[in-house]
Each structure stands twice: as C-alpha cells, then as structure tokens.
Amino acid sequence: MSTSSTIREMCEEFDVTARTLRFYEAKELLFPIRDGQKRLFTKRDRARLKLIAKGKRFGFSLEEIRQLLELYDMGDQQHTQLVRTYELAKERLRQLELQYYELGETIEELKEQLNHGRELINQANLSSEAAE
C-alpha cells in the first residue's frame, strides 16, 4: 500500500462519498495534500477518518471530534487527548443509557396500548356478532 491515497481509494475503503471527504476537509478534520485539483490523503488522514467514523457512530458531534483530534499534537504523548476522550465517552454513555431506559419505557407503554386496543376490537367484534 502506498503512503498516500486518492479520494477514490478513500471513498472505496471507508464507504464514504467524495463529498463527505471534501466536507471533512472544509471542517478541518482531514488535511489532504493538494496537487492541483487532486487530493492525496496521507496515513494520518486515514487514521483520522477511522476515528471520525467511530466518533460519529458513538454520537459525537463533528466539532467534538475535531477538538479531540486537535489534542493529538499537544506534545504530552496524547495524555490530554485520552483524558478528554474518556470524559466525553463517559458522558455519551450516560446519555445513551438514559435514552435506552426511556425507550424501554416507551415500548412497554405502547405494548399496553396495543393490548388495550386489541381488547376493544375483540369487544366490538363480539357486540356486532351478538346483534346479528
């Protein structure tokens, strides 16, 4: 594998569109080398894109992801980046667990409403059969 990748190669490997890569570049998440109109993505861009995808999957905003990626170069062997990522991830987990709990409650409530609706339908069917 070469040290740089074209936009097409990045799109194929990471299952993203060229528009997405250009958007990430505009948001200062990726920094491809420009060769005229051509963009060449480095190993660093590839690693950053993997982290962006993972961050998005976990529900981090692009701004949060950008800030975390910027912490990589602080010169403290990524300690600050690791601590901040850990803090954000703990908060995100708390949010997801709350959503999970609320979703479970909503599902149970909807099941109860469906059972009640089924009972009403059955009663209506019995009433119409008796009238006949």
C-alpha positions as CSV (number, residue, x, y, z in Angstrom):
1,M,0.0,0.0,0.0
2,S,1.4,3.4,-0.9
3,T,1.8,6.2,1.7
4,S,-0.9,8.3,0.1
5,S,-4.4,7.5,-1.2
6,T,-6.5,9.2,-3.8
7,I,-10.0,10.4,-3.0
8,R,-11.4,7.5,-4.9
9,E,-9.4,5.0,-2.9
10,M,-10.5,6.6,0.4
11,C,-14.1,6.5,-0.7
12,E,-13.9,2.8,-1.6
13,E,-12.1,1.8,1.6
14,F,-14.2,3.8,4.0
15,D,-17.5,3.6,2.2
16,V,-17.9,7.4,2.1
17,T,-18.6,9.8,-0.7
18,A,-16.1,12.3,-2.2
19,R,-18.5,15.0,-1.0
20,T,-18.1,13.7,2.6
21,L,-14.3,13.8,2.3
22,R,-14.4,17.3,1.0
23,F,-16.8,18.3,3.8
24,Y,-14.4,16.9,6.4
25,E,-11.6,18.8,4.8
26,A,-13.6,22.0,4.9
27,K,-14.3,21.3,8.6
28,E,-10.6,20.9,9.2
29,L,-10.9,17.2,10.2
30,L,-8.8,16.0,7.3
31,F,-5.8,17.7,5.6
32,P,-5.0,16.0,2.3
33,I,-2.1,17.1,0.2
34,R,-3.3,19.2,-2.7
35,D,-1.7,18.5,-6.1
36,G,-3.5,20.9,-8.4
37,Q,-7.1,19.7,-8.3
38,K,-6.1,16.3,-7.0
39,R,-6.2,15.4,-3.3
40,L,-3.8,12.9,-1.8
41,F,-4.7,11.6,1.7
42,T,-1.8,10.5,4.0
43,K,-1.7,7.7,6.5
44,R,-2.5,10.3,9.1
45,D,-5.7,11.3,7.2
46,R,-6.6,7.6,7.1
47,A,-6.2,7.2,10.8
48,R,-8.2,10.4,11.4
49,L,-11.0,9.2,9.1
50,K,-11.2,5.9,11.1
51,L,-11.6,8.0,14.3
52,I,-14.2,10.3,12.7
53,A,-16.3,7.3,11.7
54,K,-16.0,5.8,15.2
55,G,-16.8,9.1,16.8
56,K,-19.9,9.6,14.6
57,R,-21.1,6.0,15.4
58,F,-20.9,6.8,19.1
59,G,-22.9,10.0,18.6
60,F,-20.1,12.6,19.0
61,S,-20.6,15.9,17.0
62,L,-18.1,16.7,14.3
63,E,-17.0,19.7,16.4
64,E,-16.3,17.4,19.4
65,I,-14.4,15.0,17.1
66,R,-12.4,17.9,15.6
67,Q,-11.5,19.2,19.1
68,L,-10.4,15.7,20.2
69,L,-8.3,15.2,17.1
70,E,-6.6,18.6,17.7
71,L,-5.4,17.4,21.1
72,Y,-3.2,14.7,19.4
73,D,-0.4,17.2,18.8
74,M,-0.2,18.7,22.3
75,G,3.1,17.1,23.0
76,D,2.1,15.1,26.1
77,Q,2.1,11.7,24.4
78,Q,-1.7,12.1,23.8
79,H,-2.5,12.1,27.5
80,T,-4.7,15.2,27.3
81,Q,-6.5,13.7,24.2
82,L,-7.0,10.4,26.1
83,V,-8.4,12.0,29.2
84,R,-10.8,14.3,27.3
85,T,-11.9,11.4,25.1
86,Y,-12.6,9.3,28.1
87,E,-14.6,12.1,29.8
88,L,-16.7,12.7,26.6
89,A,-17.2,9.0,26.2
90,K,-18.4,8.6,29.8
91,E,-20.9,11.4,29.3
92,R,-22.1,9.9,25.9
93,L,-22.6,6.5,27.6
94,R,-24.7,8.1,30.3
95,Q,-26.8,9.8,27.6
96,L,-27.2,6.6,25.7
97,E,-28.2,4.6,28.8
98,L,-30.8,7.2,29.6
99,Q,-32.2,7.0,26.1
100,Y,-32.2,3.2,26.3
101,Y,-34.1,3.3,29.6
102,E,-36.6,5.8,28.2
103,L,-37.0,3.8,25.0
104,G,-37.8,0.7,27.1
105,E,-40.5,2.6,29.0
106,T,-42.0,3.8,25.7
107,I,-42.0,0.3,24.2
108,E,-43.8,-1.1,27.3
109,E,-46.4,1.7,27.2
110,L,-47.0,1.1,23.5
111,K,-47.5,-2.6,24.2
112,E,-50.0,-1.8,26.9
113,Q,-51.9,0.5,24.5
114,L,-51.9,-2.2,21.8
115,N,-53.2,-4.8,24.2
116,H,-56.0,-2.3,25.2
117,G,-56.8,-1.7,21.6
118,R,-57.0,-5.4,20.9
119,E,-59.4,-5.8,23.8
120,L,-61.6,-3.1,22.4
121,I,-61.6,-4.6,18.9
122,N,-62.5,-8.0,20.4
123,Q,-65.3,-6.5,22.4
124,A,-66.6,-4.6,19.3
125,N,-66.5,-7.9,17.3
126,L,-68.4,-9.8,20.0
127,S,-71.0,-7.0,20.2
128,S,-71.6,-7.0,16.5
129,E,-71.9,-10.8,16.4
130,A,-74.4,-10.7,19.2
131,A,-76.5,-8.1,17.4
132,E,-76.8,-10.3,14.3
